Amino acid sequence: MNKNEVISFFDKNAFVWDEQMIRNDKIIDMILENAGVSEGKDVLDVACGTGVLISDYLARNVASVTAVDISTEMVKIAKQKFQQQNVHIICGDIETIELPQKYDNIVVYNAFPHFAEPQVLIKRLVTLLKPGGMLTVAHGMSREQINACHAGAASHVSIGLLEIEELAAIFRQELEVVVQIADEQMYQVVGKKIEV
């Protein structure tokens, strides 16, 4: 999977992204609750797209949101939608970009299969967590639904969603796994950075 292909795919789809999005507010709320996203926290939203979850973070009264996406077109739309002072939307590659701080919560929502090297991504994100911080990878659908969805037009920009045990094993190399869910409605692993 080539990063330029990923950028091109999401740039082309950015203008229809919001209208084609399937959203389940109850599941999103559960994902963010499991992830520990709450008042006063600094949140990093990885592969934020058009800012799908930014209003959800703000509704939880977080201190700040830093949202990063590799697609210029997705970022343009997100910036138009969210101009609050505590929201920072950046176009860049999360695996290499320099960020100004560490975060209480890092969320990768509905985006994980678009990263070619899951272990590399997780290792990098752990370096951006504060001690005691929580990293979550989550989808608002089952693994089977996500993989079926990506089997069509997105097959060249997706490695497929890992088995939940496989992802949890990668998390355990760096974090304490505190949530692991894979059912018909959702997929989520949450890891906590142990305070030393």
C-alpha positions in Angstrom: 0.0 0.0 0.0 1.4 3.3 -1.1 0.9 6.5 0.9 0.4 8.6 -2.2 -2.4 6.3 -3.3 -4.0 6.7 0.2 -3.7 10.5 -0.1 -5.2 10.5 -3.6 -8.1 8.2 -2.6 -9.1 10.4 0.3 -8.6 13.6 -1.5 -11.0 12.4 -4.2 -13.6 11.2 -1.7 -13.4 14.2 0.7 -16.2 16.2 -0.9 -18.8 13.4 -0.4 -17.4 12.0 2.8 -19.8 13.6 5.3 -23.0 12.8 3.3 -22.0 9.1 2.8 -21.0 8.6 6.4 -22.9 6.1 8.5 -22.9 7.3 12.1 -24.2 5.5 15.2 -24.1 8.1 18.0 -24.7 5.4 20.7 -21.7 3.4 19.5 -19.5 6.5 19.2 -20.4 7.5 22.7 -19.5 4.0 24.0 -16.2 4.1 22.1 -15.2 7.5 23.6 -16.3 6.4 27.1 -14.2 3.3 26.8 -11.3 5.4 25.5 -11.5 7.7 28.6 -12.2 10.9 26.6 -13.5 13.3 29.2 -13.4 16.9 30.5 -10.1 18.6 30.6 -8.2 16.1 28.4 -5.9 16.8 25.5 -7.0 14.6 22.6 -5.1 13.6 19.4 -7.4 12.4 16.6 -5.4 10.4 14.1 -6.6 10.3 10.5 -9.4 12.7 11.5 -10.8 13.0 8.0 -13.4 15.7 7.8 -13.5 16.0 11.6 -16.0 13.2 12.1 -15.5 13.0 15.9 -14.4 16.6 16.7 -17.9 17.7 17.8 -18.1 14.6 20.0 -14.8 15.5 21.8 -16.0 19.1 22.2 -19.3 17.9 23.7 -17.2 16.1 26.3 -15.5 19.4 27.2 -12.0 18.3 26.4 -9.3 20.9 26.9 -8.0 20.6 23.3 -8.2 18.6 20.1 -5.3 18.1 17.8 -6.6 16.4 14.6 -4.2 15.1 12.0 -4.9 13.8 8.5 -2.7 13.0 5.5 -5.3 14.2 3.0 -5.2 17.9 2.1 -8.8 17.9 1.0 -10.1 16.2 4.2 -8.2 18.7 6.3 -9.6 21.7 4.3 -13.2 20.5 5.0 -12.4 19.9 8.7 -10.9 23.4 9.0 -14.0 25.0 7.5 -16.2 23.1 10.0 -14.2 23.7 13.2 -12.6 27.0 13.9 -12.6 26.9 17.7 -9.4 28.1 19.4 -8.9 24.8 21.2 -9.1 22.8 17.9 -5.9 22.4 15.9 -6.2 20.6 12.5 -3.0 19.7 10.8 -2.3 18.1 7.4 0.6 15.6 7.8 1.8 12.1 8.2 1.2 11.0 11.8 4.1 8.6 11.6 6.6 11.4 11.0 5.0 14.8 11.9 6.4 16.8 14.8 3.7 17.6 17.3 4.0 20.3 20.1 2.8 18.2 23.0 1.8 14.8 24.5 -1.8 13.7 24.8 -4.1 12.2 27.4 -6.1 10.4 24.7 -5.2 9.3 21.2 -8.0 8.0 19.0 -7.8 6.2 15.6 -11.4 5.9 14.5 -12.5 4.1 11.3 -9.0 4.5 9.9 -6.7 1.8 11.1 -6.7 -0.5 8.0 -5.3 2.4 6.0 -2.0 2.2 7.8 0.4 -0.3 6.1 2.4 -1.1 9.2 0.2 -1.4 12.3 3.1 -2.1 14.7 5.0 1.0 13.5 1.9 3.2 13.9 1.2 1.9 17.5 4.8 2.3 18.5 4.8 5.9 17.2 1.5 6.8 18.9 2.7 5.5 22.3 5.5 8.1 22.2 2.8 10.8 21.9 0.9 9.6 25.0 1.3 11.2 28.4 2.0 8.7 31.2 -1.4 7.2 32.1 -2.7 8.2 28.7 -5.0 6.0 26.7 -4.7 4.9 23.0 -7.7 3.5 21.2 -8.2 2.0 17.8 -11.9 1.7 17.1 -14.5 1.1 14.4 -18.3 1.7 14.6 -18.9 -1.6 12.8 -17.8 -5.2 13.1 -14.5 -6.3 11.7 -16.4 -8.3 9.0 -18.4 -5.3 7.9 -15.3 -3.1 7.7 -13.4 -5.6 5.7 -16.4 -6.2 3.3 -16.7 -2.4 2.9 -12.9 -2.1 2.1 -13.0 -5.0 -0.3 -14.4 -2.8 -3.1 -13.1 0.6 -4.2 -10.8 0.9 -1.2 -9.1 -2.4 -1.5 -5.8 -0.8 -2.8 -5.7 1.5 0.2 -6.6 -1.0 3.0 -4.7 -3.9 4.6 -7.9 -5.1 6.2 -8.8 -4.9 9.9 -6.7 -7.2 12.1 -8.3 -9.9 14.2 -8.9 -8.3 17.6 -6.5 -10.6 19.4 -3.7 -9.7 16.9 -4.2 -6.0 17.5 -4.4 -6.5 21.3 -1.1 -8.4 21.1 0.5 -5.4 19.4 -0.9 -3.1 22.0 0.5 -5.3 24.8 4.1 -4.8 23.6 3.8 -1.1 24.7 0.6 -0.7 26.8 -1.8 -2.3 29.3 -4.9 -3.4 27.4 -8.0 -2.2 29.3 -10.7 -2.7 26.7 -11.0 -5.3 23.9 -14.4 -5.6 22.1 -15.2 -7.2 18.8 -18.9 -7.8 18.1 -21.6 -7.2 15.4 -21.7 -3.5 16.3 -18.2 -2.4 17.0 -14.5 -3.1 17.2 -12.2 -1.5 19.8 -8.9 -2.0 21.6 -7.9 0.5 24.3 -4.4 0.5 25.9 -3.2 2.5 28.8 0.4 3.9 29.1 1.7 2.7 32.4 2.9 5.6 34.6 6.6 5.2 35.7 
